[in-house]
Amino acid sequence: MTTTSVELNPAIIDASLSVTIDDEFQSLIPPLTEEELTGLEENLLRDGCIDPLIVWAEQCILLDGHNRKAICDRYSIDYELHGVSFTDRNEAKQWVIEHQFGRRNLTPFQRAELALKLKPVWATQAKKHQGRRTDLNSNFCPNLGKSDTKRDLAAMAGISHGNITKANYIADHADSVTKDQLRRGETTIHAEYTKLKNPHVANNSGDNEWYTPTPYTGRAASAMGGIDLDPASSLAANQVVEAKHIYTAEDDGLQQDWRGRVFMNPPYAQPLIQQFCEKLVQEFKDQNVTQAVVLVNNATETRWFQALLSVASAVCFPAGRVRFWHPDKTSTPLQGQAVLYLGNHVCKFTSAFKDMGSMCHVTR
């Protein structure tokens, strides 16, 4: 989605004019931390106010520079005012929100919060332009004429569609302490969403953050001729897997497109393992995934294992338990594993994994 704003032509206006601080506009701007405020004050005292404050010209309402104005007023530091023109408050609000994305080092949750503030703005714009030609209106309101507002908001914020959906749920259901932690980057959207939706998973003694050892990833790459995607990964894990593309917990692989040769060691907690396995099966049936090697517990009685088996060509049952790894902890595996292969190169898979344990070819 391409996002464009109204054409703005800032003009210097009389700094002696009385500038209005509008609570609604100010609330659209994520607050600075104490450290950021201290740094801004030091810069203004040392260098003066280099950048002009931006006001809505017709209303003389401050749109950008609230913290700078407060500090400048306190220390009698001169500043310039630049005015920009809008036809109504809705256009001004959209400008304020969009202006933040390019200027601030925001956490993913802060970016999501900003984007979600655009939702009612766009809804008002759509109602205002109802019945008019969409191609003439979409310059200012990019989602006019489109059906998936959340995807547009995610693109605006520079985060995934899955994260904008999760952030929306968190905004409605999480407490203020959790939201503040997310704004400071002390936790992640995915982690807090999982706690809210699946508290039994969050408190499970099982740990999803375990990575696959080299003997398995190397054989998977050899069997498939390479690994195009690991949809349940991390930067640390991919140092071993060496997939061309990965999806981390923040990306939410369940909301992404899967293509090519896939290696997957899914999160083992429910409902995630069921969801990842079902998505792989469907992507393989749709021929988006051409081959896959999947490492899971050998829970042959489960619905997700049977789903994998329904499309698998071969399975290796390792002779010993897989010792998963993590850079900061060691694992004690409690269950045996299975390596399932999806694809047409059964001989290559057999050759790569036959020294790891018993091989079974699946027939239907």
C-alpha positions in Angstrom: 0.0 0.0 0.0 1.3 3.5 -0.9 0.5 6.1 1.7 0.4 9.8 0.7 -0.7 12.8 2.6 -2.3 16.1 1.5 0.1 18.4 -0.2 1.4 20.7 2.6 3.3 23.9 2.1 4.7 25.0 5.4 4.9 28.8 5.9 6.6 30.8 8.6 3.9 32.5 10.7 4.1 35.1 13.5 5.6 33.5 16.6 3.9 36.0 18.8 0.6 34.5 18.0 -1.1 32.6 20.8 -0.7 28.9 20.1 -3.4 26.6 21.3 -2.5 23.2 22.9 -5.3 20.8 22.0 -5.6 17.8 24.3 -6.9 15.5 21.6 -4.0 16.3 19.2 -1.5 16.0 22.0 -2.9 12.6 23.0 -2.1 11.3 19.6 1.7 11.6 20.2 3.5 8.9 22.2 5.0 10.5 25.3 8.8 10.8 25.7 10.6 8.9 28.4 12.3 10.8 31.2 15.7 10.1 29.5 14.4 11.4 26.2 13.0 14.5 27.8 16.3 15.2 29.6 18.3 14.8 26.3 15.9 17.1 24.5 16.2 19.7 27.2 20.0 19.5 27.1 20.0 19.9 23.3 17.7 22.9 23.3 19.8 24.6 26.0 23.0 24.0 24.0 21.8 24.6 20.4 18.6 26.5 20.7 15.4 25.4 18.9 16.6 24.5 15.5 13.5 22.9 14.1 10.3 24.9 13.8 7.1 24.0 15.7 4.3 23.0 13.4 0.8 24.5 13.8 -2.5 24.1 12.0 -2.4 27.5 10.3 -6.2 28.2 10.2 -6.7 27.3 13.9 -3.2 28.1 15.3 -3.3 24.7 17.1 0.0 23.1 17.9 0.5 19.8 15.9 4.1 19.0 16.4 6.7 20.2 19.0 4.7 20.0 22.3 7.7 19.0 24.4 10.0 21.5 22.7 7.5 24.3 23.2 7.2 23.5 26.9 11.0 23.5 27.4 11.5 26.7 25.3 8.8 28.5 27.2 10.4 27.5 30.5 13.8 28.8 29.5 12.7 31.7 27.2 14.2 30.0 24.2 13.1 31.5 20.8 11.5 29.3 18.2 9.8 29.5 14.8 6.3 28.5 14.0 5.5 26.9 10.6 1.9 26.6 9.6 0.2 23.9 7.5 -3.3 24.0 6.1 -6.1 21.4 6.5 -9.8 21.4 5.7 -10.9 19.8 9.0 -9.7 18.2 12.2 -9.7 14.8 10.7 -7.1 15.7 8.1 -5.0 17.4 10.8 -5.2 14.3 13.1 -4.1 12.0 10.3 -1.1 14.3 9.6 -0.1 14.2 13.3 -0.3 10.4 13.4 1.6 9.8 10.2 4.2 12.4 11.1 5.2 10.2 14.1 6.2 7.1 12.2 9.1 8.8 10.5 10.5 10.7 13.4 10.5 8.5 16.5 12.3 5.4 17.6 9.1 3.6 18.5 8.6 0.1 19.7 6.4 -2.3 17.7 3.5 -1.8 20.1 3.8 2.0 20.0 3.7 1.8 16.2 0.6 -0.4 16.4 -1.1 2.0 18.8 -0.5 4.9 16.5 -1.8 3.0 13.5 -4.9 1.9 15.3 -5.6 5.6 16.1 -5.9 6.0 12.3 -8.8 3.5 12.1 -11.6 5.9 13.3 -9.9 8.7 11.3 -10.1 6.7 8.1 -13.7 5.6 8.9 -14.7 9.3 9.1 -12.9 10.0 5.9 -14.7 7.1 4.1 -18.1 8.4 5.3 -17.2 11.9 4.3 -16.3 10.8 0.8 -19.0 8.2 0.4 -20.4 8.4 -3.1 -17.5 10.2 -4.6 -14.9 8.8 -7.0 -12.5 6.6 -5.0 -9.5 7.4 -7.3 -9.8 11.0 -6.4 -10.2 10.4 -2.7 -7.5 7.7 -2.0 -4.6 10.2 -2.0 -5.4 11.2 1.5 -7.2 8.2 2.9 -5.4 5.2 1.4 -7.9 2.6 2.5 -10.9 4.1 0.8 -12.3 1.5 -1.6 -10.3 -1.3 0.0 -11.7 -4.0 2.3 -8.8 -4.9 4.6 -8.3 -1.9 6.8 -6.0 -3.8 9.2 -3.6 -4.7 6.5 -3.4 -1.1 5.5 -2.8 -0.1 9.1 -0.1 -2.7 9.4 1.6 -1.4 6.3 1.4 2.1 7.6 3.0 1.1 10.9 5.7 -1.1 9.3 4.6 -4.2 11.2 2.9 -7.5 10.3 -0.8 -7.9 9.8 -0.7 -10.5 12.6 0.8 -8.1 15.0 -1.7 -5.3 14.3 -4.5 -7.8 15.0 -2.8 -8.9 18.3 -2.0 -5.3 19.3 -5.7 -4.4 18.8 -6.7 -7.3 21.1 -4.1 -6.2 23.7 -5.3 -2.6 23.6 -8.8 -3.9 24.5 -7.9 -6.5 27.1 -4.5 -5.9 28.7 -3.9 -3.9 31.9 -2.0 -0.6 32.0 1.1 -2.2 33.4 1.4 -4.6 30.5 0.8 -1.8 28.0 3.5 0.3 29.5 5.9 -2.6 29.4 5.1 -3.1 25.7 5.6 0.7 25.0 9.1 0.5 26.7 10.0 -2.7 24.7 10.3 -4.8 27.8 8.0 -7.5 26.4 6.6 -8.4 23.0 3.2 -8.2 21.3 3.2 -12.0 20.6 4.1 -12.9 24.2 1.4 -10.7 25.8 -1.2 -11.8 23.3 -0.4 -15.4 24.0 -0.8 -14.8 27.7 -4.2 -13.1 27.2 -5.6 -15.7 24.8 -4.1 -18.8 26.2 -3.1 -18.3 29.9 -2.8 -22.1 30.3 0.0 -22.1 27.6 1.7 -19.1 29.2 1.9 -20.9 32.5 2.8 -24.3 31.0 6.1 -25.8 32.3 7.0 -26.5 28.7 9.2 -24.0 26.9 8.8 -23.2 23.2 12.2 -21.6 22.9 14.4 -24.6 22.0 16.4 -24.7 18.8 17.3 -27.6 16.5 20.9 -29.0 16.6 23.1 -29.0 13.5 22.9 -32.8 12.7 19.2 -32.4 11.9 19.2 -29.1 10.1 22.2 -30.1 8.0 20.5 -33.3 6.9 17.2 -31.5 6.2 19.1 -29.1 3.9 20.9 -32.0 2.2 17.6 -33.9 1.7 15.8 -30.9 0.1 18.7 -29.3 -1.6 18.4 -26.2 0.7 16.0 -24.5 3.1 14.0 -21.6 1.8 11.9 -20.9 4.9 11.8 -21.6 8.6 8.4 -20.3 9.7 9.0 -20.7 13.5 12.4 -19.4 14.1 14.6 -16.7 15.6 17.9 -15.0 14.6 19.8 -17.2 17.0 18.2 -20.4 15.7 18.8 -19.5 12.1 22.6 -19.3 12.7 22.3 -23.1 12.6 19.3 -23.6 10.3 20.6 -21.1 7.7 17.2 -20.7 6.0 17.0 -18.0 3.3 13.9 -16.6 5.1 12.6 -16.9 8.6 9.5 -15.8 10.6 10.1 -15.0 14.2 7.5 -14.9 17.0 7.1 -11.2 16.3 6.4 -11.8 12.6 3.8 -14.5 13.5 4.5 -17.1 10.8 0.9 -18.3 11.0 -0.2 -15.0 9.3 2.5 -15.1 6.6 2.9 -16.7 3.2 4.9 -19.9 3.0 6.9 -20.8 -0.1 9.4 -23.4 -1.3 11.4 -25.8 0.8 10.5 -25.5 4.5 12.2 -26.7 7.6 10.0 -26.5 10.7 10.6 -27.2 14.4 7.3 -25.8 15.6 6.5 -24.5 19.1 5.4 -27.6 21.0 2.7 -26.0 23.2 -1.0 -26.1 22.2 -2.7 -24.6 20.3 0.4 -23.4 18.4 1.7 -26.8 17.4 -1.7 -27.7 16.0 -1.9 -24.4 14.1 1.6 -24.6 12.6 1.2 -28.2 11.5 -2.2 -27.6 10.0 -0.9 -24.5 8.1 2.1 -26.6 6.7 -0.3 -29.3 5.6 -2.5 -26.8 3.8 0.4 -24.9 2.2 1.8 -28.3 0.9 -1.6 -29.3 -0.4 -1.9 -25.9 -2.2 1.6 -26.5 -3.7 3.0 -23.4 -2.2 5.4 -25.5 -0.1 7.3 -27.9 -2.4 9.1 -29.9 0.2 9.2 -29.9 4.0 11.2 -31.5 6.9 9.4 -31.3 10.2 10.9 -32.2 13.6 8.2 -32.8 16.3 7.5 -35.1 19.3 6.6 -38.6 18.3 3.0 -38.1 19.6 1.5 -40.3 16.9 -1.9 -40.3 18.6 -2.4 -36.5 18.3 -4.5 -34.8 15.6 -1.6 -32.6 14.5 0.7 -35.6 14.0 -1.9 -37.5 12.0 -2.4 -34.4 9.9 1.3 -34.3 9.1 1.3 -38.1 8.4 -1.6 -37.7 6.0 0.7 -35.8 3.5 4.1 -37.2 4.5 6.1 -39.4 2.3 8.6 -40.8 4.9 9.3 -40.6 8.6 12.5 -41.1 10.6 12.3 -42.1 14.3 15.6 -41.1 15.8 17.3 -43.7 17.9 17.9 -41.2 20.8 16.2 -38.2 22.1 17.1 -34.9 20.3 19.1 -32.6 22.5 17.7 -29.2 21.6 19.8 -26.2 22.4 19.5 -22.5 23.5 22.3 -20.0 23.9 21.4 -19.4 27.5 20.1 -22.8 28.8 20.4 -26.5 28.4 17.6 -29.0 27.6 16.6 -32.3 29.1 14.3 -33.9 26.6 11.5 -35.9 28.1 10.1 -37.5 24.9 11.3 -39.1 21.7 11.0 -37.2 18.4 10.1 -37.9 14.8 11.3 -36.3 11.6 8.6 -36.2 8.8 9.3 -35.6 5.2 6.8 -34.0 2.8 7.8 -34.2 -0.9 8.8 -36.4 -3.8 12.5 -36.9 -3.0 12.1 -39.8 -0.6 15.4 -41.4 -1.6 17.3 -38.2 -0.7 15.6 -37.9 2.6 16.3 -41.6 3.4 19.9 -41.2 2.5 20.3 -38.1 4.6 18.6 -39.5 7.8 19.1 -43.3 7.7 22.0 -43.1 10.2 19.8 -41.3 12.7 17.3 -44.0 13.4 14.6 -46.2 11.9 13.1 -45.1 8.5 9.5 -45.6 7.5 8.1 -44.9 4.0 4.4 -43.9 4.1 2.1 -45.6 1.6 -1.6 -44.8 0.9 
